[in-house]
Amino acid sequence: MKFRVERDALAEAVAWTAKSLPNRPSVPVLAGVMLRVTDSNLQVSGFDYEVSSQVTVEVQGDADGAALVSGRLLAEITKALPAKPVDIAAVGAHLELVCGSARFTLPTMPVEDYPALPEMPESAGTVDAAAFAAAVAQVAVAAGRDETLPMMTGVRIELSGSTLAMLATDRYRLALREMEWNPDDPEISLNALVPARTLHDTAKALGPLGGQVTMALSQGGAGEGMIGFSGGTRRTTSRLLDGANYPPVRSLFPANHNAEARVPVSTLIEVVKRVALVAERTTPVLLSFSADGLVVEAGGTEEARASEAMEATFSGDPLTIGFNPQYLIDGLANLGAQYAQLAFVDAFKPAVISPAGEDGEVIPGYRYLIMPIRVSR
């Protein structure tokens, strides 16, 4: 194998592929990226039996072939190379990489020991890449991080006709995003539970490419299904989580509310960040709403306290409610709107945050539910 490639194209391809490689692979070859040159096309691939990534790059190919090399090491090297064409050649049990006056020799692993990448499942439809990336970011923030509860670490994708819905919850908050997409089958009705981290990384990588993302889906037994995404020259597949017993979380959204507030998003985020400086990790920030506006306050150890008032439009009986400050900031930061509408039943029931326009009208499509923290005052 021998080829020449642009440094930026190589660095980007290797970085994206290496990102999904396992930190502690079950077998050494899974820590590698596969470089395979065929007809002046370089395929950079990674696979850990759960997630596969593959990107195709145009190169000046001198000799076809394949080499398997440490993904993380190659990513670090390609990122640090000077902005010049890169010459790569497989020589015996090594990979030689030359860029300008920089030269690296890396050990390779046996290509024949590397598992075959899974085939892409059957296409289910397409969705706008930029809109999909923005929607995934809004939802994935609410997914759980506790691997002992694998179901909560996923994003539930619900495909129903031309509507694509995504849900995620860690039991303390819940994010729901609904959007239009282009199904191959107008009557489609499918659900899939996708690992949130994989979905987020994939959407983040495919979004800037523009155009359409093709979503491919195959359903197997419990936890055996697979989902695939492709856009531009990139494709990735992931095994699905077992979502057979995913709780009916949509029912957590209250049917009606007794009070609502409209607040400028950027101001409230800044105020919560400032006030939360005195709060302990488990201490909530208190939001006190009245006709006069909003007061945000928090107390910490040794009588450290902070409070700040800000403008807010509020209707309903005066209300004081406590939230985890980071969960509140996460919800606000992902609204994608200048204003937020906060809807309340009472101080002990979940609140719902929605994006709102300057006219106060709620912008449909995204809702972020957050559980309050009971506080005694």
Backbone hydrogen bonds, N-H to C=O, Kabsch-Sander energy under -0.5 kcal/mol:
donor,donor_aa,acceptor,acceptor_aa,energy
2,K,63,A,-2.4
3,F,88,I,-2.5
4,R,60,Q,-1.9
5,V,86,V,-2.4
10,L,6,E,-2.1
11,A,7,R,-2.8
12,E,8,D,-2.5
13,A,9,A,-2.0
14,V,10,L,-2.7
15,A,11,A,-2.5
16,W,12,E,-2.2
17,T,13,A,-2.0
18,A,14,V,-3.0
19,K,15,A,-1.4
20,S,16,W,-0.5
20,S,17,T,-0.9
21,L,18,A,-1.5
30,L,27,V,-1.8
31,A,28,P,-2.0
32,G,29,V,-1.8
33,V,69,V,-2.9
34,M,45,S,-2.6
35,L,33,V,-0.6
35,L,67,A,-3.1
36,R,34,M,-0.6
36,R,43,Q,-2.1
37,V,65,G,-2.8
38,T,36,R,-0.5
38,T,41,N,-2.6
41,N,38,T,-1.2
42,L,57,V,-3.4
43,Q,36,R,-2.9
43,Q,41,N,-0.6
44,V,42,L,-0.6
44,V,55,V,-2.7
45,S,34,M,-2.2
45,S,43,Q,-0.6
46,G,53,S,-2.3
48,D,51,V,-1.5
52,S,237,T,-2.4
53,S,46,G,-2.5
54,Q,235,R,-2.4
55,V,44,V,-1.9
56,T,233,T,-1.7
57,V,42,L,-2.8
59,V,40,S,-2.4
60,Q,4,R,-2.9
61,G,59,V,-1.0
62,D,2,K,-2.8
63,A,2,K,-2.2
65,G,37,V,-1.6
67,A,35,L,-2.3
68,L,109,M,-0.6
69,V,33,V,-2.0
69,V,67,A,-0.5
70,S,107,P,-0.5
71,G,31,A,-2.5
72,R,31,A,-0.5
74,L,70,S,-2.2
75,A,71,G,-2.3
76,E,72,R,-2.2
77,I,73,L,-2.3
78,T,74,L,-2.8
79,K,75,A,-1.9
80,A,76,E,-1.1
80,A,77,I,-0.6
81,L,77,I,-0.7
81,L,78,T,-0.6
84,K,82,P,-2.5
86,V,5,V,-3.2
87,D,98,V,-3.1
88,I,3,F,-2.7
88,I,86,V,-0.5
89,A,96,E,-2.3
90,A,1,M,-2.7
91,V,89,A,-0.6
91,V,94,H,-2.5
92,G,90,A,-0.5
94,H,91,V,-1.7
95,L,106,L,-3.0
96,E,89,A,-3.3
97,L,95,L,-0.5
97,L,104,F,-2.9
98,V,87,D,-2.9
99,C,102,A,-2.7
100,G,85,P,-0.5
102,A,99,C,-2.3
104,F,97,L,-2.8
106,L,95,L,-2.8
108,T,93,A,-2.3
109,M,68,L,-2.7
113,D,110,P,-1.2
114,Y,111,V,-1.7
124,A,215,M,-3.5
125,G,215,M,-1.3
126,T,182,N,-2.3
127,V,213,V,-1.9
129,A,211,G,-2.6
132,F,128,D,-2.4
133,A,129,A,-2.4
134,A,130,A,-2.1
135,A,131,A,-2.2
136,V,132,F,-2.6
137,A,133,A,-2.0
138,Q,134,A,-1.6
139,V,135,A,-1.5
140,A,136,V,-3.3
141,V,137,A,-0.9
142,A,139,V,-2.0
143,A,140,A,-1.6
144,G,152,M,-3.4
144,G,169,T,-0.8
147,E,145,R,-0.8
149,L,146,D,-1.9
152,M,149,L,-1.6
153,T,149,L,-0.6
153,T,150,P,-1.3
154,G,151,M,-1.0
155,V,194,V,-3.1
156,R,154,G,-0.5
156,R,167,L,-2.8
157,I,155,V,-0.6
157,I,192,A,-3.7
158,E,156,R,-0.6
158,E,165,A,-3.2
159,L,157,I,-0.5
159,L,190,L,-3.5
160,S,158,E,-0.6
160,S,163,T,-2.5
161,G,188,I,-2.7
163,T,160,S,-2.0
164,L,179,M,-3.2
165,A,158,E,-2.7
165,A,163,T,-0.5
166,M,177,R,-2.7
167,L,156,R,-2.1
168,A,175,A,-1.7
170,D,173,R,-1.2
171,R,173,R,-0.6
174,L,369,L,-2.6
175,A,168,A,-2.5
176,L,367,R,-2.6
177,R,166,M,-2.4
178,E,365,G,-2.7
179,M,164,L,-2.3
181,W,162,S,-1.9
182,N,126,T,-3.1
184,D,124,A,-2.9
185,D,124,A,-0.6
188,I,185,D,-2.1
190,L,159,L,-2.1
192,A,157,I,-2.3
193,L,241,L,-0.5
194,V,155,V,-2.6
194,V,192,A,-0.7
196,A,153,T,-2.5
199,L,195,P,-2.4
200,H,196,A,-2.9
201,D,197,R,-2.6
202,T,198,T,-2.4
203,A,199,L,-2.7
204,K,200,H,-2.4
205,A,201,D,-1.6
206,L,202,T,-2.3
207,G,203,A,-2.4
209,L,206,L,-0.9
210,G,207,G,-1.7
213,V,127,V,-3.1
214,T,212,Q,-0.5
214,T,230,S,-2.9
215,M,125,G,-2.8
215,M,213,V,-0.5
216,A,214,T,-0.5
216,A,228,G,-3.1
217,L,122,E,-2.2
218,S,226,M,-2.7
220,G,218,S,-0.5
224,E,221,G,-2.4
225,G,221,G,-0.6
226,M,218,S,-2.6
227,I,238,S,-2.6
228,G,216,A,-3.1
229,F,236,T,-2.7
230,S,214,T,-1.8
231,G,234,R,-2.4
234,R,231,G,-2.3
235,R,54,Q,-2.5
236,T,229,F,-2.6
237,T,52,S,-2.1
238,S,227,I,-2.5
239,R,50,E,-2.0
240,L,225,G,-2.5
241,L,193,L,-3.1
243,G,241,L,-1.0
246,Y,243,G,-1.8
249,V,247,P,-2.4
251,S,248,P,-1.4
252,L,249,V,-2.2
253,F,250,R,-1.5
258,N,344,F,-2.3
259,A,344,F,-1.9
260,E,315,S,-2.2
261,A,342,L,-2.5
262,R,313,T,-2.7
263,V,340,A,-2.3
265,V,338,Q,-2.4
268,L,264,P,-2.1
269,I,265,V,-2.4
270,E,266,S,-2.0
271,V,267,T,-2.5
272,V,268,L,-2.8
273,K,269,I,-2.3
274,R,270,E,-2.2
275,V,271,V,-2.8
276,A,272,V,-2.4
277,L,274,R,-1.4
278,V,275,V,-1.3
279,A,276,A,-1.1
280,E,299,G,-0.5
283,T,280,E,-1.3
285,V,323,F,-2.5
286,L,297,E,-3.5
287,L,321,I,-3.0
288,S,286,L,-0.6
288,S,295,V,-2.8
289,F,287,L,-0.7
289,F,319,L,-3.4
290,S,293,G,-2.1
293,G,290,S,-1.6
294,L,310,M,-2.4
295,V,288,S,-2.0
296,V,308,E,-3.0
297,E,286,L,-2.3
298,A,306,A,-2.4
300,G,304,A,-3.6
303,E,300,G,-0.6
304,A,301,T,-2.0
306,A,298,A,-2.3
308,E,296,V,-2.3
310,M,294,L,-2.8
313,T,262,R,-2.4
314,F,312,A,-0.6
315,S,260,E,-2.5
319,L,289,F,-2.1
321,I,287,L,-2.2
323,F,285,V,-2.3
328,L,324,N,-2.2
329,I,325,P,-2.5
330,D,326,Q,-2.7
331,G,327,Y,-1.9
332,L,328,L,-2.2
333,A,329,I,-3.0
334,N,330,D,-1.0
335,L,332,L,-1.6
339,Y,356,A,-1.3
340,A,263,V,-2.7
341,Q,354,S,-3.1
342,L,261,A,-2.7
342,L,340,A,-0.6
343,A,341,Q,-0.5
343,A,352,V,-2.6
344,F,259,A,-3.1
345,V,346,D,-0.5
349,K,346,D,-0.9
351,A,370,I,-2.3
352,V,343,A,-2.1
353,I,368,Y,-3.1
354,S,341,Q,-2.4
356,A,339,Y,-2.5
357,G,361,E,-2.5
360,G,357,G,-1.9
363,I,355,P,-3.1
366,Y,363,I,-0.7
367,R,176,L,-2.3
368,Y,353,I,-2.3
369,L,174,L,-3.4
370,I,351,A,-2.6
371,M,172,Y,-2.6
373,I,322,G,-3.0
374,R,372,P,-0.5
